[in-house]
């Protein structure tokens, strides 16, 4: 996907783990480097709901740089970008786009945990703070709502993200191999409820809704 006509892009990171959660990694497992928390970085076009790129890695500056540079290489024109307040985005966006972007961050403010719900429920969001970081982002479009909704689609559609089960990946390669076909299907084969067609058709990079057979055939050809 190249030369995409996106105008408003939102980015976020989705947590999962491979092997076991980071807090449960033993010295032996750490030496083997097969277990850890893992993050899926995604971008979404607010208008077409297309996910133009994604990256699986750590939630660090290196992953942020690679992810944002990949995103920048796929866009045909200047965009308005919104991310959360994760600090590595600042350097990554500046390096990839320079001054050719309208960039803002949206930071959520959370209240105290509700007693009895600390383990499985997130703290209540009591407000948000927005800040323009580069260019002149339109305040009306500073939002991460669409990318957060796509996070739900990924969690619901990809078993490896299901919490409180044993469905988590045991190898990073398996995790990547599960995410890739789902996002292919999301972009090209899954009719979006609001759009009435797929994000790829809406974005003008496909002329029809792909069937499962077409997607499988593409995988077989590679």
C-alpha positions as CSV (number, residue, x, y, z in Angstrom):
1,X,0.0,0.0,0.0
2,X,1.7,3.1,-1.3
3,X,0.8,6.7,-2.2
4,X,-2.3,6.5,0.0
5,X,-4.6,9.6,0.0
6,X,-5.1,9.6,3.8
7,X,-5.8,12.9,5.5
8,X,-6.4,12.0,9.1
9,X,-4.4,9.2,10.7
10,X,-4.5,7.8,14.3
11,X,-1.9,5.6,15.9
12,X,-1.9,3.4,19.0
13,X,-0.3,0.3,20.5
14,X,-2.0,-2.9,21.6
15,X,-0.5,-5.0,24.4
16,X,-0.2,-8.8,24.4
17,X,2.4,-11.3,25.5
18,X,4.4,-14.2,24.1
19,X,5.2,-17.2,26.3
20,X,4.3,-15.4,29.5
21,X,3.8,-11.9,30.8
22,X,6.9,-9.8,31.4
23,X,6.4,-10.0,35.2
24,X,6.6,-13.8,35.1
25,X,9.8,-14.0,33.0
26,X,12.4,-16.1,34.8
27,X,16.2,-15.7,34.4
28,X,16.2,-18.9,32.3
29,X,13.4,-17.7,30.0
30,X,15.0,-14.3,29.7
31,X,18.2,-15.9,28.5
32,X,16.3,-17.9,25.9
33,X,14.6,-14.6,24.8
34,X,11.3,-16.4,24.0
35,X,9.0,-14.8,26.6
36,X,7.9,-11.2,27.1
37,X,5.2,-8.6,26.7
38,X,4.8,-7.6,23.1
39,X,3.1,-4.7,21.4
40,X,1.3,-4.3,18.0
41,X,1.6,-0.8,16.7
42,X,-1.2,0.2,14.3
43,X,-2.3,3.2,12.3
44,X,-5.8,3.8,10.9
45,X,-7.1,6.3,8.4
46,X,-10.1,8.0,10.1
47,X,-12.0,8.4,6.9
48,X,-11.6,5.0,5.1
49,X,-10.8,2.9,8.3
50,X,-7.9,1.5,6.4
51,X,-5.0,0.1,8.5
52,X,-2.1,1.1,6.2
53,X,0.7,-0.4,8.3
54,X,1.4,-2.2,11.6
55,X,4.5,-3.4,13.5
56,X,5.0,-6.0,16.2
57,X,7.8,-5.3,18.7
58,X,8.5,-3.6,22.0
59,X,7.0,-0.4,23.2
60,X,10.2,1.5,22.8
61,X,11.9,4.2,20.7
62,X,13.3,1.7,18.1
63,X,9.8,0.3,17.4
64,X,8.3,3.8,17.3
65,X,10.9,4.9,14.8
66,X,10.5,1.9,12.5
67,X,6.7,2.1,12.7
68,X,6.3,5.8,12.0
69,X,8.9,5.8,9.2
70,X,7.0,2.9,7.5
71,X,3.7,4.9,7.9
72,X,5.3,8.0,6.4
73,X,6.6,6.1,3.4
74,X,3.0,5.0,2.5
75,X,1.4,8.5,2.4
76,X,0.9,10.6,-0.6
77,X,0.3,13.9,1.1
78,X,0.5,15.9,4.3
79,X,-1.7,14.4,7.0
80,X,-3.1,15.2,10.5
81,X,-1.8,12.6,12.9
82,X,-3.0,11.9,16.4
83,X,-1.3,9.6,18.9
84,X,-1.5,9.0,22.7
85,X,1.1,10.6,24.9
86,X,3.7,7.9,24.5
87,X,7.0,9.9,24.4
88,X,8.9,7.9,21.7
89,X,6.3,9.2,19.2
90,X,7.8,12.7,19.5
91,X,11.2,11.9,18.1
92,X,9.9,9.3,15.6
93,X,7.3,11.7,14.1
94,X,9.9,14.5,13.8
95,X,12.4,12.2,12.2
96,X,10.0,10.7,9.7
97,X,7.9,13.8,8.7
98,X,9.9,16.8,9.8
99,X,7.7,19.9,9.4
100,X,5.4,18.2,6.8
101,X,2.8,17.1,9.3
102,X,0.0,18.4,11.5
103,X,0.6,16.4,14.7
104,X,-1.2,16.3,18.0
105,X,-1.2,14.1,21.1
106,X,-4.3,13.1,23.1
107,X,-3.6,12.1,26.7
108,X,-6.2,10.4,28.8
109,X,-6.5,11.3,32.5
110,X,-7.5,8.4,34.7
111,X,-9.1,8.3,38.2
112,X,-8.3,5.9,41.0
113,X,-8.9,2.2,40.6
114,X,-12.3,1.0,41.8
115,X,-11.9,-1.4,44.7
116,X,-12.5,-4.9,43.6
117,X,-12.0,-4.2,40.0
118,X,-8.3,-3.5,39.9
119,X,-7.3,-6.8,38.2
120,X,-9.5,-6.9,35.2
121,X,-11.0,-3.4,34.7
122,X,-9.2,-0.3,33.6
123,X,-9.3,2.8,35.7
124,X,-12.1,5.2,34.9
125,X,-11.1,7.9,32.3
126,X,-12.1,11.2,33.8
127,X,-10.8,13.5,31.1
128,X,-8.5,14.1,28.2
129,X,-5.8,16.6,27.4
130,X,-4.8,17.6,23.8
131,X,-1.7,19.3,22.7
132,X,-0.5,20.4,19.2
133,X,3.1,19.1,18.7
134,X,3.8,20.1,15.1
135,X,2.1,22.1,12.4
136,X,-1.5,23.2,12.8
137,X,-3.7,20.2,13.6
138,X,-7.5,20.9,13.5
139,X,-8.7,20.6,17.2
140,X,-12.0,19.0,15.9
141,X,-10.0,16.0,14.6
142,X,-7.6,15.4,17.5
143,X,-8.9,12.0,18.4
144,X,-7.8,8.4,18.9
145,X,-11.3,7.0,18.9
146,X,-11.1,5.1,15.6
147,X,-7.8,3.4,16.3
148,X,-9.0,2.4,19.8
149,X,-12.1,0.9,18.2
150,X,-9.9,-1.0,15.7
151,X,-8.0,-2.3,18.7
152,X,-11.2,-4.0,19.8
153,X,-11.6,-5.5,16.3
154,X,-8.1,-6.9,16.5
155,X,-8.7,-8.4,19.9
156,X,-12.0,-9.9,19.0
157,X,-10.8,-11.2,15.6
158,X,-7.4,-12.5,16.6
159,X,-7.4,-15.2,19.3
160,X,-3.9,-14.6,20.4
161,X,-5.0,-11.3,22.1
162,X,-7.7,-13.0,24.2
163,X,-7.1,-12.3,27.9
164,X,-7.4,-14.9,30.7
165,X,-7.0,-17.9,28.3
166,X,-4.1,-20.1,27.1
167,X,-4.6,-18.8,23.5
168,X,-1.5,-16.6,23.7
169,X,1.4,-17.2,21.3
170,X,4.3,-19.3,22.4
171,X,6.6,-17.8,19.8
172,X,6.9,-14.3,18.3
173,X,6.8,-15.8,14.8
174,X,3.4,-17.4,15.6
175,X,2.1,-14.1,16.9
176,X,3.1,-12.3,13.7
177,X,1.7,-15.1,11.6
178,X,-1.7,-14.7,13.3
179,X,-1.9,-10.9,13.1
180,X,-0.9,-10.6,9.4
181,X,-3.8,-12.6,7.8
182,X,-6.3,-10.9,10.1
183,X,-5.3,-7.4,9.1
184,X,-5.2,-8.5,5.4
185,X,-8.8,-9.7,5.9
186,X,-9.8,-6.6,7.8
187,X,-8.5,-4.3,5.0
188,X,-9.6,-6.3,1.9
189,X,-12.2,-8.9,2.9
190,X,-14.3,-7.7,5.8
191,X,-17.1,-5.3,4.9
192,X,-17.0,-2.4,7.4
193,X,-20.4,-1.9,9.0
194,X,-20.4,1.9,8.6
195,X,-18.8,2.1,5.2
196,X,-20.8,-0.7,3.6
197,X,-17.6,-2.0,1.9
198,X,-14.0,-2.8,2.8
199,X,-11.5,-0.1,3.8
200,X,-9.4,-1.0,0.8
201,X,-12.3,-0.4,-1.6
202,X,-13.1,2.9,0.2
203,X,-9.5,4.0,-0.1
204,X,-9.4,3.2,-3.8
205,X,-6.7,0.5,-3.6
206,X,-9.1,-2.4,-4.4
207,X,-11.9,-2.6,-6.9
208,X,-13.9,-5.3,-5.1
209,X,-14.3,-7.1,-1.8
210,X,-11.8,-9.9,-1.6
211,X,-13.1,-13.4,-0.9
212,X,-11.4,-15.8,1.6
213,X,-10.3,-17.9,-1.4
214,X,-8.5,-14.9,-2.9
215,X,-6.7,-14.2,0.3
216,X,-5.7,-17.8,0.8
217,X,-4.5,-18.0,-2.8
218,X,-2.3,-14.9,-2.3
219,X,-0.8,-16.6,0.8
220,X,-0.2,-19.8,-1.2
221,X,1.6,-17.9,-4.0
222,X,4.1,-16.5,-1.5
